[in-house]
């Protein structure tokens, strides 16, 4: 699949740039804006975008990686040594990216479907891909790439070999859609719905509708449900419109539904004054609406009703997130087995590249089933992609990929089918490696995943790495230029994991990590984490291992200082980095004001240590009533560190601001800040900033058994729970041994069962507890949400008269962690 190429001169004209061109014959086939995700650097054009981080700061790094073509908005950012590179100077690099991809879109005449709406965009896009793929070679947005940056990257994937494009567009405020429409230029438009999402970005519902419909202003065909445009008085776009509705006038009028076997929905309706029907393999309201939208689209595009029915019944659920799980034989498994195409493969390989916990990276890959694509060219591209992403081992599954075995430079093994792979799984000796599973749905790689992963306790803590990354970027955006960032990953990363979190932080180039104890730091080092790590509670018994693994101790007392110096003397180590803890008011650990003179004397005459940083801890940075005390802490800290620097005659990093300090006290940022619980979406200092932070963790369990009881029946130990009326209880698989406090029993705790909050009943047991689900439709095996963005950790903490830290860190390690990344 050969991407259209452009000369650097052509690009310069398209983006209206002032060119500093050294190599006029440079050819551009790839675009990038992320220094960590480069491929085929010789033909890559790097856009230095200005967002939460300025891409101009990474130009030298990208140049060292081999890229020689750049789009910039600051001439001062051109490195002096880069005489062999091309630089295109523009006023705005984001607009230049959009200009280039809009021009690229104009090279193709095949149909383009544009999708927008408040919800369901990605599902409808993926289901249309399933439905239309038999006769179309489709290019589509990877994952949910629907933003001002995601849309250009999606459209850039268009080639002459495709015969249909499907792109989604998402907006959160007024004025954003005009740029996306210019890039996508859809010929067919689909509006999924209009809901409550992003209401804060619009003055009214009518304003939101108008913004969404901007995408469809020039389409030949517009597909929608009129109920979502009720009350909208402006013209409806589209040379033609196709409507669908429940029991209301429409091109597709749905009149009846019937649930079959508790998992299928039979739909009946009218189309062109004829009876039509279809079966969809879902019964929940959101999936049914998305499926009807797809049904309407197929009919609007001219598909026969009978053919649409056959395909809709075979729709498969869409899983858009990678799952990182613990595997057998000390392996980590990245499960992305729902589909295989080259765009999503590239995204999955970037996530694989982040993982450093094992010595080898392996990909188990099926045939890539892309219709109309030249197979030899496709697998040549895949081979280059695997090599550029550092994959050491490839296990290919399918007859087509096996034909091109000679193209792959990795350690390889090939199998004709998934059954053949499973029969020889033990022979492959998968051990101590990170394994990416990437398979087309027909290869049923979920069977491989089941064989390679540990059995998961049915109570799981899901950690959304995208949300965590978003929260990290939010706090980065609050920092002044040059301020470093230390992230706290102590206490098993607040209950969320170890190397899994540290890998993402290292990939996102934070400056420091901090752990509580040396063994936590050793675990990270053994998992391939190379960032500097501060140990906050060093112990003399761990000093040897700290030096061995390049862990930097917090020095908070003369005893610790002298014990560590003695170890360094015995090892013959000089200038070892340490962090001096100063007590400015917490009165927990640290040197007091009165200790400074003696501390200066010991440090000044000690060649074994090098002070890398001095720090303190704000006592009440979230509390406005304590701001005077906070200001006194800052003043004391400045005076103490000033004395230290003057005596040592060299400078060091100074840091005092925690999560709330970052939010409320910009003057406290100094040289570095320490981000803790804010990374996980909790910041008590500013209620109005809450929407900017995302929920990272979701705790889930399931129903073991449902019982129908009579009024007055008791439930649980000591008969503490009494059912007030005839009703139902559900026993779920979580108890105080999992970290669900006994204080949450007897109606104090709430959980979500099929979207509805229900109370606990009776005492919490060690491994389970009971819920009153009277009046709720539920079945044994159903998922139960213990906490998420609805049943919030903060609310549970208030009930327990504690803080979110304790709730999160109290979740037992027997509760398995599953990491998601989109």
PyMOL commands that set and color helices and strands:
alter all, ss='L'
color gray80, all
select helices_A, chain A and resi 8-14+41-43+55-64+75-77+93-105+121-132+150-155+177-184+199-201+205-216+226-229+285-300+305-312+328-330+342-354+375-388+399-403+405-407+418-423+426-428+441-443+446-452+465-477+490-495+499-507+518-526+540-548+558-571+593-604+624-648+659-664+666-668+677-680+687-692+717-719+736-738+742-744+793-799+804-809
alter helices_A, ss='H'
color red, helices_A
select strands_A, chain A and resi 6-7+18-20+27-28+30-32+44-47+69-72+86-89+111-116+138-140+164-168+188-191+221-224+240-246+252-260+264-271+274-280+322-326+332-335+360-366+393-397+411-415+433-438+460-464+484-488+512-515+532-535+551-555+576-581+609-615+653-657+672-675+697-709+714-715+721-722+727-732+750-753+756-759+769-772+783-787+816-821
alter strands_A, ss='S'
color yellow, strands_A
deselect
rebuild
show_as cartoon
